[in-house]
Each structure stands twice: as C-alpha cells, then as structure tokens.
Amino acid sequence: PAEFSGSGTEVGAATRACVRDAIRASLRVHYADSDVSLPESVADAAYGVSTDDRAEVFRPGLELGADDDRVATE
C-alpha cells in the first residue's frame, strides 16, 4: 500500500483528468441531438439525477496462472 494516494499523486491526478474528460464527452454526446442545450451549470440543467449511493471498494482476486509476478489471494 502507498503512504498517500489520491489526486495529489501522479496516478491520481491522471485518473481525475480521465474521469473529468469522460464526463464532459458523455455530456456533449448526450446533448448533441437534443432540443435542450448543454447547461452552463448544474443549476441550469433541464433534468438530471443525483444519488446517495457509494461505490463498493474491493480488491479483486487474481486469476491463477496470470502472466505477472503477483500471488493470487483466494
């Protein structure tokens, strides 16, 4: 485990940028053929949803015989 993780790390910052760009691209596509224009802010959005759900963080087991040097945890 890393001592620190999150957007302050190189990988974390790259992940945040990827997610941001993916969300922007999905919004552009969603509004491309719509009679509603892309809103300037969340407050200006014509519709939308929010959730109180949280992602379940888990560590997947590795497949036995995988081509890497890690040990499967099963």
N, C-alpha and C positions, 0 to 999 in steps of 0.2 A: 504493500500500500504506500501511496505517496504521502508525504508530510502535509502537503497542501494540494487541493485540487479546486477546480472551478475556472471561471473566466479569467482569472489572473494568471493562469498558466498558458503556454503556447497552444496546447491541445484544446484547452477550454475556450480560449478566445476564438480559435478556428471553428470549433463546434458552434459557438454562439453565432458567428458570422454565417455559417451554413444554414442554421435554422432560420435566422432572420431573412436571408435571401430566398429560402424555400417558401416562407410565408408570404413574402412580397410577390413572388412569382405566382403563387396559387391565387392570391387576390387579384392580380392582373388578369389571369385567365378566367377567374370566376366572373369578373365584371366586364370582360371583353364583349360578349354578345348580349349584354343586359341593357334594359332601358334605364337603369339606375347607374349613375356614375360612381366611380371609386371615391369613397368619402375621404375627407381631409383628416378626420379623427374618428375615434370610436364613437364619440358622442354624436357625430354626424351620420353614422351608419344607419341605413334604412331598416336593417334587420340583423340579427345575429344571435348567438347563444353564448352562455358562459357556463362554467362547470365548477363545482366544488370538489370534483374527483381529484385524486392524487395518483401519480404513476406508482406502480409497484416496482421497487428496485430489487433486483435479484441477480445472482451470479449463476449463469447457465453452466451446466456440466459440460465438459469437453468430450468429444467423441473419442472413444478408444481407437488408437491407431492413426490419429490425426497426424499430419505432417508438421509437427512442431516439437519443441523441447519441453512443453509443459506436461504436468502429470494430471490425469483425469481425476476428478473428485466425485466419486459415486458411492 
